């Protein structure tokens, strides 16, 4: 098994063998439930506007930024990476380093993200405002011109509410945990110590499907994945197989600057390849 860190976007990586023209005011587009369609439209707009660098910030809901907002932003991040052409999407962990080393007042969070994006050299910051409704979450995705600090276009992304998303919504991201996000406050990335291979489903093997499943794993201080959620899947049962196997893996836990093991929520890659 080849173990490495993907430097470009820096999730834990485990390879398993087997314009819109940027105008003076924001323009709002209709709702979509299709993440790939949203990423395609967003990426096409960035290409037409000849944007070179973009970063996706954490999404906020009401008066707080929670693990829910980080998860949803990661989902969009990986969808945009699939569509990336003519521009570069910066590692979201870089933004976390800038933002969460200290307490950021909720009222100042949006401006803090813009300033952090500016420091990192991003031309455009993609933000999200989560509006909780009876059965779903309406997320207003906004492209922000970093140098001007103004909104330039918007989309609405609709996500069904689930028990897991609701639970993550009440866990705010804080400077000192208890759950850290990717590269926050100098916290290290977990390393896999025991990583058995996932099993192909019969259908996926018959269809000769290969590729990478990306999940969000909440790896606790004992080095176990306490929770595994889908970020980017594959068909014919491979997403479920990947999620199941990550729960069996044993990691060297993330550590803070004092060397203490902590809980961290990070993207994990599981790549399927047929021999």
N, C-alpha and C positions, 0 to 999 in steps of 0.2 A: 504494500500500500504506500502510495506517495503522499506525504503530508507536507503541506506548505501553506503559507499565508499569501493570499492574493493581495499584493501591495496596492493595486489600483483602487480596489474598493474595500479591501481589508476585512472580509468576514473570515471566520474559521473555515478552511477549505480542506476537504477530504476527498481526494480522487479515488474512486472505487473501481477497479477493473472488473469486469464482467461485460405678406407676411401678413401668419397674421403680421402686418407691418406694425411695429411698435409705435403706436400713436400717442397723442397727448393724454388720452383718457382711457380708463379700463373698459374693455368690451367683454360682455358676459355671454357665454354660449350655453346651450341647453343641457339638461341633465343627461348623464350616462351612467349605466351600471357596469359597463365593460371597461375594465382597467386597461386592457391592451389598446382599445380604441382611444381612450383618454391619452395614453402615453404616445400613441402614434400622432394624434393631433397636436399635442404639446411639442413633440420633437420636430414635427414638420414646421411648426411655427418658428421654432428656434433656428432651424436651418434657413428658412426663407429670410429671417431677419439677420442672418449672418452672425449670430451670437457664438462666441468662442468658448466661454466657460459658464457653467450653471451649477448651482448647488441646491439641493432640496432640504429645506429646514423641517424641524419637527412641527406637527400640527397642534394647534391649541383648541381647547374646548371650553367655552365659557371663560372662567377666570383662572384657568390652570393649564399647564402642559403636563400630560400624563403619559404613562407607558402606552396607552391606546394611541395617542398621537404619534409616538415614535414608531410603533408597529405599522400604522397606516402609511406614514412617510416612507418607511423602508419598502413597503409593497410598491409604492409609486416609483421609488428609486430603482428597484430592480426591473420594473417594467420599462422605464425610460432607458436603462442601460441596453436593453434589447433593441431599442430603436435608434440608439446613438449613431449619428452620422454627421460629420462636419462640425461637431462641437464636443466638448469634454465635460463630463459630469463629475464634479469633485466628490471625493470621499466624504460621506456625512460625518464620519468620526472626527474629521478636522473641525467641523462646526461644533461638535460636542465639547471638544477640548477648549474652544473659545468661550462657550456659553456656560458650562456647568461646573467650572472650577470654583464658583462662588454663587451665592444666592442672587437670583435675578427677580426683582419685583414683577408680579404678574402683569401689571399695567405697562411695564417697560419692555416686556419680552419681545414684542414684534420689532421694536427699534433695535434691541440688542442683537437679534438675528441679522438684521440688515447690516449693522456695523461689523459683526463677525464675518459675514459674507464678503464685505468690502476688504477686510484685512486679508482674507484668503484669496483675493483677486477674482472673485466671481462677478460677472457682468449682470447676471440675473439670479435672483433668489426665488425659489418656488415655495410658497407657504400654503397652509391650509387652515381653515376655520371649521371646526366640527359643530354642526347643529344637530342636536339629538331630537329625533321625532319618535312617534309611537312604535314604529316597526323598523325604522332604518336610521342611518346617519347620513345627513346631507353635508357633504364636505365642499366648501367653496375653495377651490384651488386658484391661487392668485400668482401671477408672474410679476415680480417687482423689479423695476430698474434700480439696481443697487446704488449707482452714483447719484441718481436723482431722488431716490427714496420714494418713488411713486408707483402706484399700481398701473400695469399696462395691459393686462388682459386677465380674464377669469373663465373658469369652467366649473360645473357642478358635478361632483362624483357621488353617487348614491351607493351606500354599502349597507346590506342587511344587518340589523343588530343581532348579536349573539350574546350568550351568557359570558363567554370569555372576553369579548370586547367591552362589555359592561363592567366586568371585574377590573380590567386594565385601566378603565377610565377613572377609577377612584384611587389609583396609585400614582401620585405625582412624581415627576422627576425632580430629585433634590440633590443638592451639592454633595452631600455625604450619604447617599443611598437612601434606603436599604438596598434598592435595586439600581445598578448602574447601567448605562447604555454604552454603546460602542465607543471606546477610547475616551470616555469621560474621566476627567480629573486624574489622568495618568494611570488609570486602571489597566492592567495587562489583559491580553487576549487569552482565553483558555486554550490549552493545548490538549489534544486527545491522546490518552494513554492506552486505552483499550477500545478498539473500534472494529468490531466484527462487520463483515460485509453484509449489505442488505440482500435480500433474495428477490430475484425477478419474479413478477407475476407470470403465469403461463401465457396470458394474452400478450403482454408486452414482449416476452421472448419470441413468441410466434410472429409478432409484427416487427421484430427487430428494432425496437425503439431504443435509442440511446440519447443521453443528454444529462442535464443537471437539475436536480431539485434543490431549491433554496428554502430553508426553513428558518424561523426565528426561534432560538432556543434560550430559555431562561435557565442558565447553569448556576446552580447554587454553590455554597461554600464547601460542600462535600465533593464537588466535581460531577454531580449528576444533573441531567436535564430535567428539571422539575416540571417544565411546560414546553411543548413544542408546537409551533404554529406555522402554517403555510405562508410563504412569501411568493414563491414561484414554483409551479408544479409541472408534472408530466402526466400524460394520460395512462389509462389502462392499469391503474392501481399502483403505479410507481411512487406517486406522492405519498400515499399511505404507507407503503413499504419503507420509504425513507424516514418518515416521521417515527415509525415504530422502532427502527434500528437505532436512531439517535437517542431514544430513551434508554437503550441498552448500553450506550457508550459511557465510558468513564473518562473524565477530563482532569487535567491538572487545573485546579480552580484559578480564576482570575485573582489577582492580588492588587491591593491598593499601594500607595507610595510607602506605607509603613510595613509592607510585606504581609499584611493580614488578608486571608482568603475572604472574598466577598462574592455576592450574587450579581451576575451581569446578564443582560439580555443582548444577544448578538446573532447576526446571520450566520448560518452554517450551510455549507454546500455539500451535497452528496451526489456524486457523478456516477451514472450508470453507463458502462460500456461492455458490449458483448465481446467475448474472447474470439 
